[in-house]
Amino acid sequence: MAGEIEKSDGSTKLFQRRKGNKNTLLDEQNNPFPDAGLRELLGVVDESYFNSMFGLGADELRQGADQLLRGEGNLGQALFSASMGSTPVDRVIEKLA
């Protein structure tokens, strides 16, 4: 699996992940790339955030619906925003208030 990240300055970083237990992240020359280097490129996007935004299965959708009904949680807000054509739910709540 390979990926490319574009930084805010427009520069890009290519990397790939391989199967294994050690040195599984590689740079574009297939040299080991430290996981910390990827975390630096991703900023606030950690595994938990990524999974909540893109790793949605049936259980996660039910949890998001429950959070939405209770008026809490990022997943609930994301689902609500998606149903409104990606309008951020915080803007809707602000206008309602």
N, CA, C and O of each residue as an XYZ file, in Angstrom:
388
protein
N       0.853     -1.160      0.000
C       0.000      0.000      0.000
C       0.909      1.236      0.000
O       1.839      1.328      0.802
N       0.638      2.172     -0.893
C       1.464      3.368     -1.005
C       0.595      4.606     -0.857
O      -0.620      4.559     -1.048
N       1.240      5.717     -0.514
C       0.523      6.967     -0.364
C       1.432      8.147     -0.610
O       2.657      8.028     -0.633
N       0.802      9.277     -0.791
C       1.531     10.529     -0.976
C       0.824     11.598     -0.163
O      -0.399     11.733     -0.218
N       1.603     12.350      0.589
C       1.052     13.434      1.404
C       1.615     14.744      0.878
O       2.819     14.875      0.657
N       0.722     15.717      0.681
C       1.166     17.051      0.286
C       1.146     17.942      1.516
O       0.122     18.077      2.185
N       2.291     18.547      1.805
C       2.396     19.431      2.959
C       1.854     20.811      2.606
O       1.616     21.116      1.438
N       1.664     21.629      3.614
C       1.075     22.955      3.404
C       1.939     23.833      2.504
O       1.430     24.769      1.887
N       3.233     23.546      2.420
C       4.111     24.339      1.544
C       4.107     23.835      0.101
O       4.826     24.373     -0.742
N       3.302     22.804     -0.193
C       3.192     22.271     -1.542
C       4.125     21.105     -1.830
O       3.954     20.417     -2.836
N       5.097     20.873     -0.978
C       5.996     19.746     -1.192
C       5.261     18.443     -0.853
O       4.296     18.442     -0.089
N       5.726     17.355     -1.425
C       5.071     16.070     -1.210
C       6.043     15.062     -0.628
O       7.259     15.189     -0.771
N       5.487     14.066      0.028
C       6.279     12.970      0.588
C       5.592     11.665      0.193
O       4.426     11.437      0.516
N       6.338     10.812     -0.512
C       5.842      9.499     -0.892
C       6.282      8.491      0.156
O       7.385      8.589      0.693
N       5.425      7.528      0.447
C       5.763      6.482      1.404
C       4.919      5.258      1.085
O       3.936      5.341      0.349
N       5.307      4.146      1.637
C       4.511      2.934      1.496
C       4.616      2.094      2.752
O       5.574      2.204      3.517
N       3.628      1.265      2.946
C       3.590      0.369      4.098
C       3.711     -1.048      3.561
O       3.053     -1.402      2.582
N       4.537     -1.848      4.187
C       4.668     -3.243      3.794
C       4.286     -4.135      4.967
O       4.272     -3.692      6.115
N       3.979     -5.383      4.674
C       3.685     -6.343      5.734
C       4.943     -6.591      6.542
O       6.052     -6.544      6.010
N       4.770     -6.851      7.809
C       5.915     -7.169      8.643
C       5.694     -6.729     10.071
O       4.624     -6.233     10.428
N       6.724     -6.916     10.890
C       6.667     -6.536     12.298
C       7.576     -5.370     12.618
O       7.455     -4.769     13.686
N       8.482     -5.039     11.718
C       9.489     -4.025     11.994
C       9.793     -3.267     10.703
O       9.808     -3.854      9.621
N      10.034     -1.964     10.824
C      10.352     -1.135      9.658
C       9.339     -1.330      8.523
O       9.723     -1.556      7.376
N       8.063     -1.242      8.847
C       7.018     -1.483      7.850
C       6.685     -0.246      7.023
O       5.994     -0.355      6.011
N       7.159      0.914      7.431
C       6.930      2.142      6.678
C       8.203      2.460      5.912
O       9.282      2.542      6.499
N       8.078      2.641      4.584
C       9.240      2.857      3.730
C       9.082      4.158      2.958
O       7.967      4.570      2.640
N      10.219      4.807      2.657
C      10.184      6.015      1.832
C      10.171      5.619      0.356
O      10.066      4.436      0.032
N      10.279      6.609     -0.545
C      10.178      6.335     -1.975
C      11.334      5.490     -2.517
O      11.215      4.916     -3.599
N      12.457      5.405     -1.781
C      13.586      4.549     -2.187
C      13.580      3.203     -1.448
O      14.579      2.484     -1.448
N      12.455      2.876     -0.824
C      12.300      1.640     -0.051
C      13.206      1.571      1.169
O      13.516      0.480      1.650
N      13.633      2.722      1.675
C      14.391      2.776      2.925
C      13.407      2.919      4.081
O      12.358      3.544      3.921
N      13.728      2.350      5.245
C      12.830      2.501      6.399
C      12.565      3.975      6.703
O      13.479      4.799      6.709
N      11.313      4.280      6.953
C      10.872      5.637      7.288
C      10.236      5.547      8.671
O       9.307      4.762      8.863
N      10.709      6.324      9.634
C      10.189      6.189     11.004
C       8.705      6.573     11.098
O       8.259      7.532     10.468
N       7.953      5.808     11.893
C       6.538      6.125     12.104
C       6.365      7.551     12.607
O       5.384      8.217     12.273
N       7.323      8.023     13.414
C       7.249      9.398     13.932
C       7.272     10.405     12.789
O       6.657     11.467     12.890
N       7.967     10.088     11.714
C       8.001     10.978     10.546
C       6.646     11.096      9.892
O       6.269     12.170      9.423
N       5.915     10.006      9.857
C       4.560     10.042      9.294
C       3.629     10.823     10.214
O       2.795     11.598      9.746
N       3.771     10.620     11.524
C       2.940     11.382     12.468
C       3.179     12.879     12.307
O       2.249     13.679     12.407
N       4.428     13.248     12.057
C       4.749     14.673     11.854
C       4.039     15.211     10.613
O       3.565     16.347     10.615
N       3.963     14.399      9.550
C       3.302     14.831      8.319
C       1.787     14.904      8.464
O       1.141     15.746      7.840
N       1.221     14.023      9.285
C      -0.234     13.957      9.419
C      -0.811     14.974     10.389
O      -2.016     15.228     10.373
N       0.026     15.557     11.228
C      -0.458     16.555     12.176
C      -1.456     15.965     13.147
O      -1.154     14.988     13.832
N      -2.645     16.549     13.215
C      -3.647     16.129     14.204
C      -4.387     14.859     13.805
O      -5.174     14.329     14.589
N      -4.145     14.367     12.596
C      -4.839     13.169     12.131
C      -4.133     11.945     12.696
O      -3.141     11.470     12.142
N      -4.660     11.440     13.812
C      -4.107     10.227     14.403
C      -4.990      9.037     14.032
O      -5.987      9.201     13.329
N      -4.632      7.848     14.497
C      -5.368      6.637     14.140
C      -6.832      6.720     14.573
O      -7.722      6.305     13.830
N      -7.081      7.245     15.746
C      -8.445      7.356     16.248
C      -9.284      8.267     15.355
O     -10.412      7.921     15.002
N      -8.738      9.432     14.987
C      -9.447     10.374     14.116
C      -9.708      9.736     12.745
O     -10.821      9.806     12.224
N      -8.676      9.118     12.169
C      -8.821      8.493     10.859
C      -9.910      7.431     10.884
O     -10.767      7.389     10.001
N      -9.874      6.570     11.904
C     -10.884      5.517     11.997
C     -12.284      6.079     12.158
O     -13.240      5.537     11.602
N     -12.414      7.165     12.917
C     -13.746      7.737     13.114
C     -14.280      8.384     11.845
O     -15.494      8.456     11.654
N     -13.392      8.854     10.977
C     -13.837      9.516      9.753
C     -13.961      8.570      8.562
O     -14.828      8.760      7.708
N     -13.101      7.552      8.497
C     -13.058      6.725      7.295
C     -13.255      5.238      7.550
O     -13.472      4.483      6.602
N     -13.187      4.800      8.787
C     -13.306      3.385      9.093
C     -14.680      3.032      9.622
O     -14.798      2.403     10.674
N     -15.710      3.425      8.914
C     -17.067      3.237      9.411
C     -17.664      1.912      8.962
O     -17.790      1.650      7.765
N     -18.025      1.092      9.916
C     -18.781     -0.124      9.667
C     -20.157      0.032     10.294
O     -20.514      1.113     10.762
N     -20.912     -1.027     10.301
C     -22.271     -0.977     10.843
C     -22.275     -0.564     12.310
O     -23.098      0.254     12.721
N     -21.357     -1.127     13.106
C     -21.310     -0.779     14.527
C     -20.981      0.693     14.730
O     -21.595      1.364     15.559
N     -20.006      1.196     13.966
C     -19.615      2.599     14.103
C     -20.743      3.533     13.672
O     -20.944      4.584     14.281
N     -21.475      3.159     12.631
C     -22.607      3.988     12.208
C     -23.694      4.033     13.277
O     -24.297      5.082     13.505
N     -23.950      2.899     13.936
C     -24.933      2.884     15.031
C     -24.466      3.765     16.183
O     -25.254      4.522     16.751
N     -23.178      3.664     16.529
C     -22.634      4.501     17.609
C     -22.753      5.974     17.239
O     -23.121      6.800     18.074
N     -22.442      6.305     15.987
C     -22.553      7.692     15.539
C     -23.984      8.197     15.606
O     -24.224      9.342     15.992
N     -24.937      7.346     15.232
C     -26.347      7.733     15.311
C     -26.756      7.967     16.756
O     -27.469      8.924     17.058
N     -26.302      7.087     17.653
C     -26.603      7.270     19.085
C     -25.997      8.570     19.601
O     -26.644      9.303     20.349
N     -24.744      8.861     19.202
C     -24.092     10.105     19.623
C     -24.863     11.313     19.095
O     -25.049     12.302     19.804
N     -25.304     11.221     17.856
C     -26.057     12.316     17.252
C     -27.356     12.562     18.004
O     -27.717     13.709     18.266
N     -28.060     11.490     18.352
C     -29.311     11.629     19.093
C     -29.078     12.243     20.478
O     -29.931     12.962     20.998
N     -27.918     11.952     21.066
C     -27.575     12.524     22.380
C     -26.940     13.908     22.255
O     -26.694     14.576     23.259
N     -26.674     14.340     21.009
C     -26.077     15.653     20.801
C     -24.614     15.710     21.182
O     -24.148     16.735     21.680
N     -23.883     14.635     20.962
C     -22.475     14.612     21.345
C     -21.671     13.817     20.331
O     -22.228     13.080     19.517
N     -20.365     13.975     20.389
C     -19.455     13.137     19.623
C     -19.145     13.635     18.229
O     -20.019     14.139     17.523
N     -17.874     13.488     17.838
C     -17.426     13.892     16.505
C     -18.037     13.030     15.414
O     -18.351     13.529     14.333
N     -18.209     11.744     15.682
C     -18.767     10.865     14.672
C     -20.201     11.261     14.357
O     -20.593     11.302     13.191
N     -20.981     11.550     15.383
C     -22.347     12.003     15.155
C     -22.391     13.273     14.337
O     -23.213     13.406     13.430
N     -21.509     14.208     14.653
C     -21.452     15.459     13.884
C     -21.045     15.202     12.445
O     -21.598     15.803     11.524
N     -20.079     14.311     12.245
C     -19.621     14.006     10.893
C     -20.730     13.375     10.074
O     -20.908     13.713      8.903
N     -21.486     12.449     10.686
C     -22.591     11.816      9.975
C     -23.674     12.832      9.636
O     -24.225     12.817      8.535
N     -23.978     13.717     10.585
C     -24.983     14.744     10.351
C     -24.528     15.677      9.235
O     -25.317     16.027      8.357
N     -23.260     16.082      9.263
C     -22.724     16.959      8.223
C     -22.776     16.283      6.866
O     -23.129     16.912      5.869
N     -22.424     15.003      6.820
C     -22.453     14.272      5.553
C     -23.863     14.220      4.987
O     -24.052     14.322      3.775
N     -24.850     14.062      5.856
C     -26.229     13.994      5.381
C     -26.715     15.337      4.862
O     -27.720     15.401      4.153
N     -26.013     16.410      5.207
C     -26.397     17.750      4.760
C     -25.492     18.249      3.644
O     -25.408     19.456      3.419
N     -24.819     17.356      2.945
C     -23.942     17.785      1.863
C     -22.670     18.403      2.385
O     -22.163     19.356      1.792
N     -22.141     17.893      3.474
C     -20.880     18.332      4.082
C     -20.937     19.723      4.694
O     -19.891     20.347      4.877
N     -22.113     20.228      5.016
C     -22.218     21.478      5.748
C     -21.824     21.198      7.188
O     -22.433     20.343      7.830
N     -20.813     21.898      7.718
C     -20.404     21.619      9.105
C     -21.547     21.844     10.078
O     -22.177     22.901     10.079
N     -21.807     20.852     10.898
C     -22.931     20.894     11.824
C     -22.784     22.031     12.832
O     -23.787     22.578     13.290
N     -21.553     22.394     13.185
C     -21.384     23.497     14.138
C     -21.924     24.809     13.578
O     -22.424     25.639     14.338
N     -21.834     25.016     12.255
C     -22.403     26.225     11.653
C     -23.928     26.195     11.729
O     -24.559     27.226     11.964
N     -24.518     25.023     11.530
C     -25.971     24.891     11.619
C     -26.430     25.170     13.041
O     -27.394     25.907     13.250
N     -25.746     24.587     14.020
C     -26.108     24.798     15.423
C     -25.968     26.273     15.785
O     -26.807     26.817     16.503
N     -24.916     26.921     15.296
C     -24.716     28.344     15.584
C     -25.854     29.178     15.017
O     -26.333     30.095     15.684
N     -26.301     28.877     13.789
C     -27.401     29.630     13.177
C     -28.713     29.384     13.910
O     -29.530     30.293     14.049
N     -28.918     28.132     14.387
C     -30.133     27.829     15.136
C     -30.159     28.573     16.465
O     -31.212     29.029     16.911
N     -28.987     28.694     17.095
C     -28.925     29.386     18.383
C     -29.182     30.861     18.182
O     -29.175     31.626     19.146
